[in-house]
């Protein structure tokens, strides 16, 4: 069995597998006729709701082929191989999603760092007499909310922590 018996899919083109370690769903099995492997590839590509009947209909193949396909499916473990393929695809998809999330968090942190730099520059230009207690607390609150959002702390349990200190400004301090 040579490379001509392997089907190139997006899964195996990007996988760490080389042609010597192809998975059962990537290659024609021993004694599996080429037409049976081609039929398996069509079946495998149907996804989680696959069936021989649906595959035949989808590809415009005569219904009288059902018997031979069912025999191929049994002899060459189509369901098992397709399930292995599904598991691999699910794992690869999860890996890609996690990588995208990490990249998104990096971009958000870069934006937050840039925002922090802008705020730090702006704070240096503020005159203490121009900033009242409400303005200072507003800046502090906005910074804390943005940091919580980016770090994911806003999704954590919002219940107060035992011993947490709450600061409240009374109206009498408003003009300080």
Backbone as JSON Lines, residues from 0, in Angstrom:
{"i":0,"aa":"X","n":[0.85,-1.16,0.0],"ca":[0.0,0.0,0.0],"c":[0.9,1.23,0.0]}
{"i":1,"aa":"X","n":[0.7,2.14,-0.93],"ca":[1.56,3.32,-1.05],"c":[0.83,4.59,-0.73]}
{"i":2,"aa":"X","n":[1.5,5.73,-1.0],"ca":[0.92,7.04,-0.74],"c":[-0.34,7.27,-1.55]}
{"i":3,"aa":"X","n":[-0.49,6.6,-2.69],"ca":[-1.68,6.8,-3.52],"c":[-2.93,6.32,-2.82]}
{"i":4,"aa":"X","n":[-2.78,5.51,-1.78],"ca":[-3.93,5.0,-1.05],"c":[-4.33,5.88,0.12]}
{"i":5,"aa":"X","n":[-3.62,6.97,0.32],"ca":[-3.96,7.9,1.4],"c":[-4.76,9.05,0.8]}
{"i":6,"aa":"X","n":[-5.74,9.47,1.5],"ca":[-6.55,10.6,1.06],"c":[-6.09,11.83,1.8]}
{"i":7,"aa":"X","n":[-5.8,12.88,1.06],"ca":[-5.36,14.11,1.7],"c":[-6.59,14.87,2.18]}
{"i":8,"aa":"X","n":[-6.64,15.11,3.47],"ca":[-7.73,15.89,4.07],"c":[-7.1,17.06,4.79]}
{"i":9,"aa":"X","n":[-7.93,18.05,5.14],"ca":[-7.4,19.17,5.91],"c":[-6.83,18.68,7.22]}
{"i":10,"aa":"X","n":[-7.35,17.58,7.72],"ca":[-6.86,17.05,9.0],"c":[-5.45,16.5,8.85]}
{"i":11,"aa":"X","n":[-5.17,15.72,7.78],"ca":[-3.84,15.12,7.71],"c":[-2.82,16.02,7.02]}
{"i":12,"aa":"X","n":[-3.26,17.02,6.25],"ca":[-2.3,17.95,5.67],"c":[-1.66,18.76,6.79]}
{"i":13,"aa":"X","n":[-2.47,19.15,7.78],"ca":[-1.97,19.98,8.87],"c":[-1.55,19.19,10.09]}
{"i":14,"aa":"X","n":[-1.66,17.89,10.05],"ca":[-1.37,17.09,11.24],"c":[0.13,16.84,11.38]}
{"i":15,"aa":"X","n":[0.46,16.32,12.53],"ca":[1.85,15.99,12.79],"c":[2.19,14.61,12.21]}
{"i":16,"aa":"X","n":[1.21,13.93,11.65],"ca":[1.44,12.6,11.11],"c":[2.19,12.68,9.8]}
{"i":17,"aa":"X","n":[3.1,11.76,9.58],"ca":[3.7,11.66,8.26],"c":[3.08,10.44,7.58]}
{"i":18,"aa":"X","n":[3.49,10.16,6.36],"ca":[2.84,9.09,5.61],"c":[3.06,7.72,6.22]}
{"i":19,"aa":"X","n":[4.04,7.58,7.1],"ca":[4.3,6.28,7.71],"c":[3.37,6.01,8.9]}
{"i":20,"aa":"X","n":[2.78,7.04,9.46],"ca":[1.94,6.87,10.64],"c":[0.52,7.39,10.41]}
{"i":21,"aa":"X","n":[-0.02,7.11,9.25],"ca":[-1.39,7.54,8.96],"c":[-2.37,6.82,9.87]}
{"i":22,"aa":"X","n":[-3.4,7.51,10.25],"ca":[-4.43,6.94,11.1],"c":[-5.37,6.07,10.25]}
{"i":23,"aa":"X","n":[-6.18,5.25,10.91],"ca":[-7.05,4.3,10.2],"c":[-8.03,5.01,9.26]}
{"i":24,"aa":"X","n":[-8.4,6.21,9.57],"ca":[-9.35,6.94,8.73],"c":[-8.68,7.73,7.62]}
{"i":25,"aa":"X","n":[-7.34,7.71,7.58],"ca":[-6.59,8.45,6.56],"c":[-6.07,7.56,5.44]}
{"i":26,"aa":"X","n":[-6.17,6.24,5.6],"ca":[-5.56,5.35,4.62],"c":[-6.5,4.19,4.3]}
{"i":27,"aa":"X","n":[-6.23,3.58,3.18],"ca":[-6.96,2.38,2.77],"c":[-6.41,1.22,3.58]}
{"i":28,"aa":"X","n":[-7.3,0.46,4.18],"ca":[-6.88,-0.68,4.98],"c":[-6.44,-1.84,4.09]}
{"i":29,"aa":"X","n":[-5.72,-2.76,4.7],"ca":[-5.28,-3.94,3.97],"c":[-6.51,-4.68,3.45]}
{"i":30,"aa":"X","n":[-6.49,-5.09,2.22],"ca":[-7.59,-5.8,1.54],"c":[-8.82,-4.94,1.28]}
{"i":31,"aa":"X","n":[-8.75,-3.65,1.58],"ca":[-9.9,-2.77,1.3],"c":[-9.79,-2.3,-0.15]}
{"i":32,"aa":"X","n":[-10.77,-2.63,-0.97],"ca":[-10.71,-2.19,-2.37],"c":[-10.72,-0.66,-2.47]}
{"i":33,"aa":"X","n":[-10.09,-0.12,-3.49],"ca":[-10.09,1.34,-3.66],"c":[-11.5,1.93,-3.69]}
{"i":34,"aa":"X","n":[-12.45,1.25,-4.33],"ca":[-13.81,1.8,-4.39],"c":[-14.46,1.79,-3.0]}
{"i":35,"aa":"X","n":[-14.1,0.83,-2.16],"ca":[-14.63,0.8,-0.79],"c":[-14.03,1.95,0.02]}
{"i":36,"aa":"X","n":[-12.74,2.22,-0.19],"ca":[-12.11,3.33,0.54],"c":[-12.68,4.67,0.08]}
{"i":37,"aa":"X","n":[-12.92,4.79,-1.23],"ca":[-13.52,6.03,-1.74],"c":[-14.91,6.23,-1.13]}
{"i":38,"aa":"X","n":[-15.67,5.15,-1.04],"ca":[-17.0,5.22,-0.43],"c":[-16.87,5.6,1.05]}
{"i":39,"aa":"X","n":[-15.89,5.02,1.73],"ca":[-15.66,5.36,3.14],"c":[-15.35,6.85,3.29]}
{"i":40,"aa":"X","n":[-14.53,7.38,2.41],"ca":[-14.18,8.81,2.49],"c":[-15.42,9.69,2.36]}
{"i":41,"aa":"X","n":[-16.32,9.32,1.47],"ca":[-17.58,10.07,1.34],"c":[-18.39,9.96,2.63]}
{"i":42,"aa":"X","n":[-18.45,8.76,3.17],"ca":[-19.17,8.49,4.4],"c":[-18.56,9.27,5.57]}
{"i":43,"aa":"X","n":[-17.25,9.22,5.69],"ca":[-16.53,9.9,6.77],"c":[-16.77,11.41,6.75]}
{"i":44,"aa":"X","n":[-16.81,11.97,5.56],"ca":[-16.95,13.42,5.41],"c":[-18.33,13.94,5.77]}
{"i":45,"aa":"X","n":[-19.28,13.06,5.99],"ca":[-20.66,13.49,6.28],"c":[-20.81,14.06,7.69]}
{"i":46,"aa":"X","n":[-19.88,13.8,8.58],"ca":[-19.98,14.35,9.92],"c":[-20.76,13.46,10.86]}
{"i":47,"aa":"X","n":[-21.15,14.03,11.99],"ca":[-21.76,13.26,13.07],"c":[-23.09,12.6,12.71]}
{"i":48,"aa":"X","n":[-23.83,13.15,11.79],"ca":[-25.13,12.57,11.44],"c":[-25.04,11.71,10.19]}
{"i":49,"aa":"X","n":[-23.95,11.05,10.04],"ca":[-23.72,10.26,8.83],"c":[-24.5,8.95,8.86]}
{"i":50,"aa":"X","n":[-24.88,8.52,7.68],"ca":[-25.47,7.2,7.49],"c":[-25.21,6.82,6.04]}
{"i":51,"aa":"X","n":[-25.23,5.54,5.78],"ca":[-24.98,5.08,4.41],"c":[-26.07,5.61,3.49]}
{"i":52,"aa":"X","n":[-27.31,5.49,3.92],"ca":[-28.43,5.94,3.09],"c":[-28.32,7.42,2.76]}
{"i":53,"aa":"X","n":[-28.05,8.26,3.77],"ca":[-27.92,9.7,3.55],"c":[-26.74,10.01,2.64]}
{"i":54,"aa":"X","n":[-25.67,9.26,2.78],"ca":[-24.48,9.48,1.96],"c":[-24.78,9.16,0.49]}
{"i":55,"aa":"X","n":[-25.46,8.05,0.28],"ca":[-25.84,7.68,-1.1],"c":[-26.72,8.77,-1.72]}
{"i":56,"aa":"X","n":[-27.7,9.23,-0.95],"ca":[-28.61,10.26,-1.46],"c":[-27.86,11.56,-1.73]}
{"i":57,"aa":"X","n":[-27.01,11.95,-0.81],"ca":[-26.29,13.22,-0.93],"c":[-25.41,13.25,-2.17]}
{"i":58,"aa":"X","n":[-24.83,12.12,-2.52],"ca":[-23.89,12.08,-3.64],"c":[-24.53,11.53,-4.93]}
{"i":59,"aa":"X","n":[-25.84,11.36,-4.9],"ca":[-26.55,10.9,-6.11],"c":[-26.16,9.51,-6.55]}
{"i":60,"aa":"X","n":[-25.85,8.65,-5.58],"ca":[-25.46,7.28,-5.9],"c":[-26.7,6.4,-5.82]}
{"i":61,"aa":"X","n":[-26.81,5.47,-6.74],"ca":[-27.98,4.59,-6.82],"c":[-28.23,3.87,-5.49]}
{"i":62,"aa":"X","n":[-29.49,3.84,-5.04],"ca":[-29.83,3.17,-3.77],"c":[-29.47,1.68,-3.75]}
{"i":63,"aa":"X","n":[-29.38,1.06,-4.94],"ca":[-29.06,-0.37,-4.96],"c":[-27.61,-0.66,-4.53]}
{"i":64,"aa":"X","n":[-26.81,0.38,-4.32],"ca":[-25.44,0.22,-3.82],"c":[-25.43,0.06,-2.3]}
{"i":65,"aa":"X","n":[-26.57,0.25,-1.66],"ca":[-26.65,0.2,-0.2],"c":[-26.08,-1.11,0.37]}
{"i":66,"aa":"X","n":[-26.45,-2.22,-0.22],"ca":[-26.0,-3.52,0.29],"c":[-24.49,-3.68,0.27]}
{"i":67,"aa":"X","n":[-23.86,-3.28,-0.85],"ca":[-22.41,-3.42,-0.93],"c":[-21.73,-2.42,0.02]}
{"i":68,"aa":"X","n":[-22.29,-1.23,0.16],"ca":[-21.72,-0.25,1.09],"c":[-21.85,-0.74,2.53]}
{"i":69,"aa":"X","n":[-22.99,-1.33,2.86],"ca":[-23.2,-1.85,4.22],"c":[-22.19,-2.97,4.51]}
{"i":70,"aa":"X","n":[-21.93,-3.8,3.5],"ca":[-20.95,-4.87,3.68],"c":[-19.55,-4.28,3.86]}
{"i":71,"aa":"X","n":[-19.2,-3.28,3.03],"ca":[-17.91,-2.6,3.19],"c":[-17.8,-1.97,4.58]}
{"i":72,"aa":"X","n":[-18.87,-1.34,5.0],"ca":[-18.88,-0.67,6.31],"c":[-18.58,-1.66,7.43]}
{"i":73,"aa":"X","n":[-19.19,-2.82,7.34],"ca":[-18.99,-3.85,8.36],"c":[-17.57,-4.43,8.29]}
{"i":74,"aa":"X","n":[-17.12,-4.78,7.08],"ca":[-15.81,-5.42,6.91],"c":[-14.64,-4.48,7.23]}
{"i":75,"aa":"X","n":[-14.82,-3.2,6.91],"ca":[-13.7,-2.26,7.04],"c":[-13.93,-1.22,8.13]}
{"i":76,"aa":"X","n":[-14.81,-1.55,9.07],"ca":[-15.01,-0.78,10.31],"c":[-15.25,0.71,10.07]}
{"i":77,"aa":"X","n":[-16.16,1.03,9.16],"ca":[-16.42,2.42,8.83],"c":[-16.84,3.23,10.06]}
{"i":78,"aa":"X","n":[-17.75,2.7,10.85],"ca":[-18.24,3.47,12.01],"c":[-17.11,3.75,12.99]}
{"i":79,"aa":"X","n":[-16.29,2.75,13.25],"ca":[-15.18,2.92,14.18],"c":[-14.17,3.93,13.64]}
{"i":80,"aa":"X","n":[-13.82,3.81,12.38],"ca":[-12.85,4.72,11.76],"c":[-13.4,6.15,11.69]}
{"i":81,"aa":"X","n":[-14.68,6.26,11.37],"ca":[-15.31,7.58,11.31],"c":[-15.36,8.21,12.71]}
{"i":82,"aa":"X","n":[-15.62,7.4,13.73],"ca":[-15.64,7.9,15.11],"c":[-14.24,8.38,15.52]}
{"i":83,"aa":"X","n":[-13.2,7.66,15.12],"ca":[-11.83,8.1,15.4],"c":[-11.55,9.44,14.71]}
{"i":84,"aa":"X","n":[-12.03,9.55,13.47],"ca":[-11.88,10.8,12.73],"c":[-12.6,11.94,13.44]}
{"i":85,"aa":"X","n":[-13.83,11.69,13.87],"ca":[-14.61,12.71,14.57],"c":[-13.9,13.16,15.85]}
{"i":86,"aa":"X","n":[-13.35,12.2,16.58],"ca":[-12.64,12.53,17.82],"c":[-11.41,13.39,17.52]}
{"i":87,"aa":"X","n":[-10.7,13.04,16.46],"ca":[-9.52,13.81,16.07],"c":[-9.91,15.23,15.68]}
{"i":88,"aa":"X","n":[-10.95,15.36,14.87],"ca":[-11.4,16.69,14.44],"c":[-11.85,17.51,15.64]}
{"i":89,"aa":"X","n":[-12.56,16.9,16.57],"ca":[-13.02,17.62,17.77],"c":[-11.82,18.11,18.58]}
{"i":90,"aa":"X","n":[-10.81,17.26,18.71],"ca":[-9.61,17.63,19.47],"c":[-8.87,18.77,18.78]}
{"i":91,"aa":"X","n":[-8.73,18.69,17.47],"ca":[-8.04,19.74,16.71],"c":[-8.82,21.05,16.78]}
{"i":92,"aa":"X","n":[-10.14,20.97,16.7],"ca":[-10.98,22.16,16.78],"c":[-10.83,22.82,18.15]}
{"i":93,"aa":"X","n":[-10.84,22.02,19.2],"ca":[-10.66,22.55,20.56],"c":[-9.3,23.21,20.69]}
{"i":94,"aa":"X","n":[-8.28,22.6,20.14],"ca":[-6.93,23.17,20.19],"c":[-6.89,24.52,19.48]}
{"i":95,"aa":"X","n":[-7.54,24.62,18.33],"ca":[-7.57,25.88,17.58],"c":[-8.34,26.95,18.35]}
{"i":96,"aa":"X","n":[-9.45,26.58,18.96],"ca":[-10.25,27.54,19.73],"c":[-9.45,28.07,20.9]}
{"i":97,"aa":"X","n":[-8.76,27.18,21.6],"ca":[-7.94,27.62,22.73],"c":[-6.81,28.54,22.28]}
{"i":98,"aa":"X","n":[-6.19,28.23,21.17],"ca":[-5.12,29.08,20.64],"c":[-5.66,30.46,20.28]}
{"i":99,"aa":"X","n":[-6.86,30.5,19.69],"ca":[-7.48,31.79,19.36],"c":[-7.8,32.59,20.62]}
{"i":100,"aa":"X","n":[-8.28,31.91,21.65],"ca":[-8.57,32.6,22.92],"c":[-7.31,33.18,23.53]}
{"i":101,"aa":"X","n":[-6.23,32.43,23.51],"ca":[-4.97,32.92,24.06],"c":[-4.51,34.14,23.27]}
{"i":102,"aa":"X","n":[-4.6,34.07,21.96],"ca":[-4.19,35.19,21.11],"c":[-5.07,36.42,21.38]}
{"i":103,"aa":"X","n":[-6.37,36.21,21.54],"ca":[-7.28,37.31,21.82],"c":[-6.93,37.96,23.16]}
{"i":104,"aa":"X","n":[-6.64,37.15,24.18],"ca":[-6.24,37.68,25.49],"c":[-4.95,38.49,25.38]}
{"i":105,"aa":"X","n":[-4.0,38.01,24.57],"ca":[-2.76,38.76,24.38],"c":[-3.05,40.13,23.77]}
{"i":106,"aa":"X","n":[-3.9,40.16,22.74],"ca":[-4.24,41.43,22.09],"c":[-4.95,42.36,23.08]}
{"i":107,"aa":"X","n":[-5.85,41.8,23.89],"ca":[-6.56,42.62,24.88],"c":[-5.58,43.18,25.91]}
{"i":108,"aa":"X","n":[-4.63,42.36,26.34],"ca":[-3.66,42.84,27.31],"c":[-2.77,43.94,26.7]}
{"i":109,"aa":"X","n":[-2.43,43.8,25.43],"ca":[-1.65,44.84,24.76],"c":[-2.45,46.14,24.71]}
{"i":110,"aa":"X","n":[-3.75,46.03,24.41],"ca":[-4.6,47.22,24.39],"c":[-4.69,47.84,25.78]}
{"i":111,"aa":"X","n":[-4.85,47.0,26.81],"ca":[-4.93,47.51,28.18],"c":[-3.64,48.21,28.57]}
{"i":112,"aa":"X","n":[-2.52,47.62,28.2],"ca":[-1.23,48.26,28.5],"c":[-1.12,49.6,27.79]}
{"i":113,"aa":"X","n":[-1.56,49.66,26.55],"ca":[-1.55,50.93,25.82],"c":[-2.47,51.95,26.48]}
{"i":114,"aa":"X","n":[-3.64,51.48,26.91],"ca":[-4.58,52.36,27.6],"c":[-3.98,52.85,28.91]}
{"i":115,"aa":"X","n":[-3.32,51.96,29.64],"ca":[-2.66,52.35,30.89],"c":[-1.62,53.44,30.64]}
{"i":116,"aa":"X","n":[-0.87,53.31,29.57],"ca":[0.14,54.32,29.25],"c":[-0.51,55.66,28.94]}
{"i":117,"aa":"X","n":[-1.61,55.62,28.18],"ca":[-2.32,56.87,27.87],"c":[-2.87,57.52,29.14]}
{"i":118,"aa":"X","n":[-3.45,56.71,30.0],"ca":[-4.0,57.24,31.25],"c":[-2.88,57.8,32.12]}
{"i":119,"aa":"X","n":[-1.76,57.08,32.19],"ca":[-0.63,57.57,32.98],"c":[-0.14,58.92,32.47]}
{"i":120,"aa":"X","n":[-0.08,59.07,31.15],"ca":[0.33,60.36,30.56],"c":[-0.68,61.46,30.91]}
{"i":121,"aa":"X","n":[-1.96,61.1,30.8],"ca":[-3.02,62.08,31.09],"c":[-3.01,62.47,32.56]}
{"i":122,"aa":"X","n":[-2.8,61.51,33.44],"ca":[-2.78,61.79,34.87],"c":[-1.64,62.76,35.2]}
{"i":123,"aa":"X","n":[-0.51,62.62,34.51],"ca":[0.62,63.53,34.75],"c":[0.28,64.97,34.38]}
{"i":124,"aa":"X","n":[-0.64,65.15,33.44],"ca":[-1.01,66.5,33.02],"c":[-2.15,67.08,33.86]}
{"i":125,"aa":"X","n":[-2.78,66.26,34.68],"ca":[-3.88,66.75,35.52],"c":[-3.32,67.59,36.66]}
{"i":126,"aa":"X","n":[-4.03,68.62,36.97],"ca":[-3.68,69.44,38.12],"c":[-4.5,68.91,39.29]}
{"i":127,"aa":"X","n":[-3.87,68.66,40.4],"ca":[-4.6,68.12,41.56],"c":[-5.84,68.94,41.92]}
{"i":128,"aa":"X","n":[-5.79,70.22,41.72],"ca":[-6.94,71.06,42.06],"c":[-8.11,70.83,41.11]}
{"i":129,"aa":"X","n":[-7.85,70.32,39.91],"ca":[-8.92,70.08,38.93],"c":[-9.62,68.75,39.12]}
{"i":130,"aa":"X","n":[-9.05,67.87,39.94],"ca":[-9.61,66.53,40.12],"c":[-10.28,66.44,41.49]}
{"i":131,"aa":"X","n":[-11.6,66.24,41.46],"ca":[-12.31,66.08,42.73],"c":[-12.37,64.6,43.1]}
{"i":132,"aa":"X","n":[-12.92,64.3,44.24],"ca":[-12.99,62.92,44.73],"c":[-13.81,62.04,43.78]}
{"i":133,"aa":"X","n":[-14.92,62.56,43.26],"ca":[-15.73,61.78,42.33],"c":[-14.96,61.46,41.05]}
{"i":134,"aa":"X","n":[-14.24,62.41,40.53],"ca":[-13.45,62.19,39.32],"c":[-12.36,61.16,39.54]}
{"i":135,"aa":"X","n":[-11.69,61.24,40.69],"ca":[-10.64,60.28,41.01],"c":[-11.22,58.88,41.15]}
{"i":136,"aa":"X","n":[-12.35,58.75,41.85],"ca":[-12.97,57.44,42.02],"c":[-13.48,56.9,40.69]}
{"i":137,"aa":"X","n":[-13.99,57.78,39.84],"ca":[-14.47,57.35,38.53],"c":[-13.32,56.76,37.72]}
{"i":138,"aa":"X","n":[-12.17,57.42,37.71],"ca":[-11.01,56.89,37.0],"c":[-10.58,55.54,37.57]}
{"i":139,"aa":"X","n":[-10.54,55.47,38.9],"ca":[-10.13,54.23,39.55],"c":[-11.11,53.1,39.24]}
{"i":140,"aa":"X","n":[-12.4,53.39,39.3],"ca":[-13.43,52.37,39.04],"c":[-13.37,51.88,37.6]}
{"i":141,"aa":"X","n":[-13.23,52.79,36.67],"ca":[-13.16,52.4,35.25],"c":[-11.92,51.54,34.98]}
{"i":142,"aa":"X","n":[-10.82,51.9,35.57],"ca":[-9.6,51.13,35.39],"c":[-9.76,49.72,35.95]}
{"i":143,"aa":"X","n":[-10.36,49.63,37.15],"ca":[-10.56,48.32,37.78],"c":[-11.52,47.46,36.96]}
{"i":144,"aa":"X","n":[-12.6,48.06,36.43],"ca":[-13.57,47.31,35.61],"c":[-12.91,46.78,34.34]}
{"i":145,"aa":"X","n":[-12.13,47.64,33.69],"ca":[-11.47,47.22,32.46],"c":[-10.48,46.09,32.73]}
{"i":146,"aa":"X","n":[-9.73,46.22,33.8],"ca":[-8.78,45.18,34.16],"c":[-9.5,43.87,34.48]}
{"i":147,"aa":"X","n":[-10.6,43.94,35.22],"ca":[-11.38,42.74,35.56],"c":[-11.94,42.08,34.3]}
{"i":148,"aa":"X","n":[-12.42,42.9,33.37],"ca":[-12.96,42.35,32.13],"c":[-11.89,41.6,31.36]}
{"i":149,"aa":"X","n":[-10.74,42.21,31.2],"ca":[-9.69,41.6,30.38],"c":[-9.09,40.37,31.04]}
{"i":150,"aa":"X","n":[-8.92,40.4,32.35],"ca":[-8.34,39.25,33.04],"c":[-9.36,38.16,33.32]}
{"i":151,"aa":"X","n":[-10.65,38.45,33.1],"ca":[-11.69,37.46,33.32],"c":[-12.22,37.44,34.73]}
{"i":152,"aa":"X","n":[-11.73,38.34,35.58],"ca":[-12.2,38.37,36.97],"c":[-13.67,38.75,37.06]}
{"i":153,"aa":"X","n":[-14.19,39.44,36.05],"ca":[-15.61,39.83,36.08],"c":[-16.53,38.63,35.94]}
{"i":154,"aa":"X","n":[-16.01,37.5,35.47],"ca":[-16.82,36.3,35.3],"c":[-16.79,35.41,36.55]}
{"i":155,"aa":"X","n":[-15.9,35.72,37.44],"ca":[-15.79,34.94,38.67],"c":[-16.96,35.28,39.58]}
{"i":156,"aa":"X","n":[-17.05,34.57,40.66],"ca":[-18.12,34.77,41.63],"c":[-18.14,36.22,42.1]}
{"i":157,"aa":"X","n":[-19.29,36.88,41.97],"ca":[-19.4,38.29,42.32],"c":[-19.78,38.52,43.77]}
{"i":158,"aa":"X","n":[-19.81,37.48,44.57],"ca":[-20.13,37.64,45.98],"c":[-18.97,38.35,46.69]}
{"i":159,"aa":"X","n":[-19.28,39.2,47.67],"ca":[-18.21,39.88,48.4],"c":[-17.34,38.88,49.16]}
{"i":160,"aa":"X","n":[-16.07,39.17,49.2],"ca":[-15.13,38.34,49.93],"c":[-15.22,38.69,51.4]}
{"i":161,"aa":"X","n":[-15.16,37.69,52.27],"ca":[-15.24,37.95,53.7],"c":[-14.11,38.88,54.1]}
{"i":162,"aa":"X","n":[-14.47,39.93,54.83],"ca":[-13.48,40.91,55.27],"c":[-13.17,41.96,54.23]}
{"i":163,"aa":"X","n":[-13.92,41.97,53.1],"ca":[-13.69,42.93,52.05],"c":[-14.07,44.33,52.54]}
{"i":164,"aa":"X","n":[-13.27,45.3,52.23],"ca":[-13.49,46.66,52.66],"c":[-14.21,47.42,51.57]}
{"i":165,"aa":"X","n":[-15.3,48.07,51.92],"ca":[-16.04,48.9,50.97],"c":[-15.8,50.35,51.33]}
{"i":166,"aa":"X","n":[-15.45,51.16,50.37],"ca":[-15.22,52.58,50.6],"c":[-16.38,53.35,50.0]}
{"i":167,"aa":"X","n":[-17.0,54.18,50.82],"ca":[-18.11,55.0,50.37],"c":[-17.78,56.46,50.64]}
{"i":168,"aa":"X","n":[-17.96,57.28,49.64],"ca":[-17.71,58.7,49.84],"c":[-19.03,59.37,50.2]}
{"i":169,"aa":"X","n":[-19.0,60.08,51.29],"ca":[-20.18,60.83,51.72],"c":[-20.23,62.14,50.94]}
{"i":170,"aa":"X","n":[-21.42,62.69,50.84],"ca":[-21.59,63.94,50.1],"c":[-20.72,65.06,50.66]}
{"i":171,"aa":"X","n":[-20.4,64.97,51.94],"ca":[-19.59,66.04,52.54],"c":[-18.18,66.09,51.98]}
{"i":172,"aa":"X","n":[-17.71,65.0,51.4],"ca":[-16.37,64.97,50.83],"c":[-16.37,65.32,49.32]}
{"i":173,"aa":"X","n":[-17.55,65.56,48.79],"ca":[-17.71,65.72,47.35],"c":[-16.82,66.84,46.76]}
{"i":174,"aa":"X","n":[-16.69,67.92,47.47],"ca":[-15.96,69.08,46.92],"c":[-14.49,69.11,47.29]}
{"i":175,"aa":"X","n":[-13.96,68.07,47.86],"ca":[-12.52,68.05,48.22],"c":[-11.64,67.83,47.03]}
